[in-house]
C-alpha cells in the first residue's frame, strides 16, 4: 500500500531569499521597540512615581487639620461673599430707604453697622 502525496510546486528561492536579512532586521527593530516601550511603561514610570511619592512624603504637614474649624471658617467666608437682596433692588430715587425683611432673631443686639449708625443719627 502506497500513500500518494500531493505534488507541490517547487518553491522559487530566488525571489524571497534576498529579503530574509532585511525582514529579520525589521523584525528585530520591532522587537527592540516593543522592549523599550515595555521597560518605559513598567519600570521607568514606576520609578518616577516612587520619586514623586517620596518627595511628597517629605513635604507633608505633620499637624492635623482641625476640620470643624475649617468648615466654620468656610461657611462664614461663603456668607460674607453673599450679596444682600437689597443691593439687587434698583431704585431710581437714592433717598428712598429700602426696607429689610425682619428675621426671628432680629433685636437691638443683632444690628449691622449701618443699622447702628441709623439709630445714632436722629
Backbone as a ProteinNet text record, in pm:
[ID]
protein_1_A
[PRIMARY]
XXXXXXXXXXXXXXXXXXXXXXXXXXXXXXXXXXXXXXXXXXXXXXXXXXXXXXXXXXXXXXXXXXXXXXXXXXXXXXXXXXXXXXXXXXXXXXXXXXXXXXXXXXXXXXXXXXXXXXXXXX
[TERTIARY]
84.1	0	89.8	67.5	147.9	58	113.4	38.8	85.1	-11.9	21.4	18.7	126.2	135.1	113.5	44.1	23.5	156.9	167.5	289.9	279.4	379.3	386.8	476.9	446.2	534.3	667.2	764.9	895.6	900	944	947.8	1065.6	1036.9	1140.1	1213.6	1331.3	1406.2	1471.9	1479.5	1543.6	1462.3	1333.8	1250.1	1260	1250.2	1240	1371.1	1468.1	1594.5	1666.9	1666.8	1733.6	1662.8	1537.5	1461.4	1473.9	1530.9	1542.6	1624.6	1740.6	1814.8	1739.9	1676.6	1602.8	1482.7	1407.2	1291.1	1334.8	1446.4	1498.9	1538.7	1602.4	1643.3	1521.6	1419.5	1297.1	1226.7	1223.2	1161.4	1234.8	1368.6	1446.3	1425.9	1417.4	1388.7	1252	1154.6	1020.2	1022.1	1092.2	1102.7	1177.1	1281.3	1354	1265	1184.5	1092.7	989.4	936.2	839.3	904.4	1029.9	1101.7	1123.5	1161.6	1182.6	1051.5	942.8	812.2	771.3	791.5	757.1	839	968.8	1053.7	1015.9	981	942.3	815.5	714.7	586.3	594.4	664.9	660	773	880.6	991	1019.8	1041.3	1080.9	970.5	847.2	737.6	711.2	727.7	708.8	814.3	937.5	1044.5	1019.6	972.9	942.5	829	727.2	616.9	664.5	755.2	808.7	885.9	960.8	1034.6	938.4	829.6	731.2	667.4	632.3	571.6	669.8	795.8	896.8	909.4	912.3	922.3	798.7	681.4	558	550.4	602.1	600.4	689.1	796.9	883.9	820.9	725.5	663.4	527.6	483.6	352.7	355.4	247	235.3	224.3	293.2	293.7	177.8	110	-2.6	-133.1	-228.4	-359.7	-441.4	-525.5	-612.2	-737.9	-775.6	-898.4	-1013.4	-1084	-1186.4	-1305	-1343.5	-1457.1	-1427.1	-1308.1	-1269.2	-1264.5	-1212.4	-1206.3	-1346.2	-1439.9	-1575.7	-1645.4	-1623.6	-1688	-1631.6	-1501.3	-1441.9	-1490.1	-1502	-1550.4	-1694.1	-1779.7	-1918.6	-1926.3	-1847.4	-1851.9	-1797.6	-1699.5	-1646.7	-1751.5	-1825.8	-1931.6	-2042.6	-2076.7	-2178.5	-2131.6	-2003.9	-1950.3	-1954.9	-1941.2	-1940.7	-2080.8	-2185.3	-2321.9	-2362.1	-2443.7	-2492.5	-2631.1	-2652.7	-2783.3	-2887.2	-3010.2	-3114.1	-3149	-3119.8	-3148.9	-3059.2	-2937.5	-2846	-2895	-2962.6	-3011.5	-3131	-3202.3	-3316.9	-3267.1	-3327.9	-3286.1	-3388.2	-3337.9	-3425.2	-3381.5	-3478	-3443.8	-3415.5	-3473.4	-3452.2	-3353.4	-3232.8	-3134.9	-3171.1	-3267.4	-3302.9	-3414.8	-3470.7	-3574.4	-3504.6	-3551.8	-3491.6	-3562.9	-3484.5	-3541.2	-3556.8	-3668.3	-3692.3	-3632.5	-3571.6	-3516.1	-3616.8	-3630	-3720.7	-3663.3	-3748.3	-3706.7	-3704.9	-3605.6	-3597.7	-3634.9	-3648.3	-3694.7	-3593.2	-3464.6	-3363	-3324.5	-3392.8	-3355.5	-3396.8	-3306.3	-3332.6	-3222.1	-3216.7	-3119.9	-2976.4	-2956.3	-2820.4	-2762.8	-2847.1	-2800.4	-2808.2	-2778.6	-2785.9	-2655.6	-2667.4	-2546.9	-2491.7	-2375.8	-2310.8	-2394.4	-2461.7	-2543.8	-2666.5	-2728.2	-2843.4	-2805.6	-2688.4	-2642.3	-2618.6	-2564.1	-2538.7	-2670.5	-2771.1	-2901.5	-2969.8	-2946.8	-3005.4	-2938.3	-2810.8	-2739.4	-2781.5	-2793.4	-2829.9	-2980.6	-3030.8	-3176.9	-3239.7
-115.9	0	123.7	206	327.2	448.7	548.7	673.7	774.4	834.2	933.3	1072.1	1139.1	1275.9	1373.4	1482.7	1580	1643.8	1679	1740.8	1891.3	1943.6	2087.9	2146.7	2271.4	2338.9	2360.9	2363.7	2390.6	2537.6	2563.7	2699.9	2770.9	2888.7	2966.9	3048.3	3006.6	3074.8	3201.7	3220.8	3341.5	3466.8	3452	3569.2	3612.8	3522.1	3561.2	3549.6	3483.1	3467.5	3600.6	3695.5	3823.6	3907.6	3881.9	3961.2	3910.3	3796.9	3739.3	3828.6	3879.6	3966.2	4095.1	4153.9	4278	4253.2	4147.4	4119.5	4081.3	4013	3980.7	4107.6	4199.8	4327	4408.8	4416.1	4490.2	4424.5	4291.8	4220.8	4246.6	4246.4	4275.7	4419.2	4513.1	4652.8	4664.1	4593.3	4595.8	4537.1	4425.2	4366.5	4459.4	4526.6	4621.4	4739.1	4787.8	4897.8	4854	4733.8	4683.1	4663.7	4617.7	4601.5	4736.9	4837.6	4971.6	5027.5	5009.2	5057.1	4986.4	4854.6	4778.2	4826.8	4844	4889.4	5031	5116.7	5253	5253.7	5178	5178.5	5111.6	5001.7	4922.5	4949.3	5010.8	5034.9	5183.6	5254.6	5394.3	5478.6	5463.8	5543.6	5506.7	5381.1	5340	5402.9	5404.8	5467.6	5617.2	5681.9	5825.3	5851.1	5765.7	5783.2	5762.1	5668.5	5646.1	5768.5	5830.2	5952.1	6064.3	6078.3	6182.7	6155.9	6031.5	5997	6025.4	5995	6020.7	6170.4	6251.3	6396.9	6449.9	6400.3	6447.5	6405.5	6288.6	6244.6	6332.9	6383.5	6470.7	6607.7	6644.9	6777.1	6774.6	6661.9	6651.3	6727.7	6796.7	6867.4	6766.3	6793.7	6699.5	6722.2	6836.5	6863.6	6828.8	6786	6752.1	6879.2	6878.9	6992.6	6980	7090.5	7093.1	7113.4	7004.9	7008.1	7094.3	7088.8	7168.7	7317.8	7358.9	7499.3	7539.2	7451.7	7481	7498.9	7410.5	7420.4	7546.8	7584.3	7706.3	7829.3	7830.6	7944.4	7947.3	7830.7	7824.7	7874.8	7835.4	7882.3	8033.1	8085.5	8230	8304.9	8249.6	8313.8	8313.7	8203.5	8198.1	8297.2	8309.6	8407.1	8549.3	8573.9	8707.1	8742.4	8643.3	8668.3	8682.3	8642.6	8653.1	8799.2	8825.8	8961.1	8974.8	9087.3	9112.2	9130.4	9083.8	9105.6	9253.2	9334	9477.6	9542.6	9497	9554.2	9526.1	9414.7	9378.8	9463.3	9525.3	9607.6	9740.4	9781.7	9905.9	10014.7	10125.4	10237.9	10359	10429.4	10549.3	10665.9	10661.9	10767.4	10717.1	10775.5	10724.5	10755.7	10845.4	10884.1	10798.8	10707.5	10618.6	10507.8	10488.7	10386.8	10254.2	10154.6	10023.4	9949.2	9881	9808.9	9668.8	9627	9492.5	9402	9277.9	9184.9	9147.3	9144.7	9111.5	8960	8913.8	8771.5	8752.9	8627	8596.7	8640.6	8639.7	8671.7	8819	8904.7	9047.1	9116.3	9181.5	9269.9	9374.6	9456.2	9565.3	9515.3	9393.7	9341.3	9287.3	9248.3	9188.8	9287	9410.1	9510.6	9515.7	9543	9559.5	9698.9	9726	9855.4	9970.2	9948.9	10053.3	10081.5	9977.4	9996.6	10071	10039.4	10109.9	10257.1	10282	10422.2	10495.5	10427.2	10491.8	10521.3	10439.3	10464.5	10583.2	10600.5	10710	10844.8	10850.8	10976.4	10991.2	11102.7	11120.3	11161.4
0	0	0	-91.6	-104.1	-84.8	-21.5	2.2	-101.8	-165.2	-264.7	-198.1	-209.4	-157.5	-272.2	-240.6	-347.3	-386.2	-510.5	-558	-538	-478.2	-458.5	-565.5	-594.7	-688.5	-620.2	-696.1	-640.1	-600.4	-475.4	-425	-489.9	-543.1	-608.8	-503.2	-464.1	-359.3	-409.2	-536.7	-589.8	-556.3	-534.6	-505.6	-359.7	-267	-125.6	-50.5	-101.4	-31.9	-8.2	-98.5	-70.9	36.3	61.5	157.9	300.6	323	456.9	550.9	513.4	607.1	640.7	539.8	564.7	655.3	631.4	716.6	857.9	871.7	1004.4	1078.9	1009.1	1070.2	1113.2	1029.5	1063.5	1182	1184.4	1296.6	1427.1	1421.4	1541.6	1588.9	1495.1	1533.7	1599.2	1547.3	1606.7	1747.6	1765.5	1898.9	1995	1946.3	2030.1	2071	1977.2	2008.8	2112.4	2099	2197	2333.7	2336	2462.5	2531.3	2454.4	2511.9	2565.8	2491.7	2537.2	2666.9	2673.1	2793.4	2913	2894.1	3004.4	3048.4	2954.9	2989.2	3073	3026.9	3097.6	3234.3	3246.2	3368.2	3466.2	3421.5	3513.4	3530.4	3420.5	3431.5	3494.3	3446.6	3502.4	3647.5	3683.8	3822.6	3912.2	3867.3	3945.7	3959.1	3852.9	3860.1	3959.1	3961.8	4056.1	4199.1	4220.3	4355	4401.6	4311.1	4348.1	4386.8	4312.9	4344.5	4479.9	4507.3	4636.4	4749.7	4729.8	4832.5	4860.5	4755.2	4773.8	4844.3	4807.1	4870	5016.4	5049.8	5189.4	5276.2	5220.5	5299.3	5319.2	5235.2	5244.6	5313	5361.8	5426.5	5559	5585.3	5712.4	5825.8	5933.3	6044.5	6140.9	6131	6220.1	6150.1	6229.9	6177.5	6157.7	6055.5	6027.1	6111.7	6177.1	6254	6155.5	6123.3	6020.1	6062	6188.3	6234.5	6220.8	6259.4	6246	6098.7	6014.5	5871	5812.9	5850.5	5797.9	5846.8	5972.7	6022.6	5953	5929.9	5858.6	5714.2	5653.3	5516	5505.4	5600.2	5598.2	5618.2	5711.3	5733.7	5612.6	5544.7	5424.6	5313.7	5298.8	5198.9	5232.2	5360	5399.4	5372.5	5389.1	5365.9	5217.8	5132.2	4988.6	4930.5	5006	4954.7	4940.1	4840.2	4815.5	4877.5	4948.3	5007.7	4897.8	4922.8	4821.8	4806.3	4907	4897.8	4793.7	4783.9	4686.5	4545.5	4528.2	4395.5	4352.8	4447.5	4411.9	4355.7	4247.2	4182.1	4216	4262.4	4297	4215.5	4162.1	4085.7	4179.2	4297.5	4394.5	4500.4	4508.6	4604.2	4748.8	4771.9	4907.4	4965	4883.9	4933.4	5012.8	5135.2	5219.5	5193.9	5152.7	5125.1	5256.4	5269.9	5394.9	5384.9	5495.2	5502.5	5570.1	5521.9	5590.1	5726.2	5826	5962	5979.6	6049.4	6081.1	6227.4	6267.6	6402.4	6507.7	6473.9	6573.1	6576.5	6501.2	6499	6627.6	6688	6800.1	6800.2	6901.5	6902.6	6918	6968.4	6985.4	6855.4	6760.2	6635.9	6519	6541	6436.5	6358.9	6230.9	6149.8	6172	6115.5	6135.4	6079.7	5965.1	5906.1	5991.7	6047.9	6135.6	6261.5	6318.6	6438.1	6408.1	6288.8	6252.2	6231.8	6177.3	6158.9	6292.2	6396.6	6526.2	6595.5	6573.9	6639.5	6581.9	6449.8	6384.7	6389.5	6449.8	6460.4	6329.7
[MASK]
++++++++++++++++++++++++++++++++++++++++++++++++++++++++++++++++++++++++++++++++++++++++++++++++++++++++++++++++++++++++++

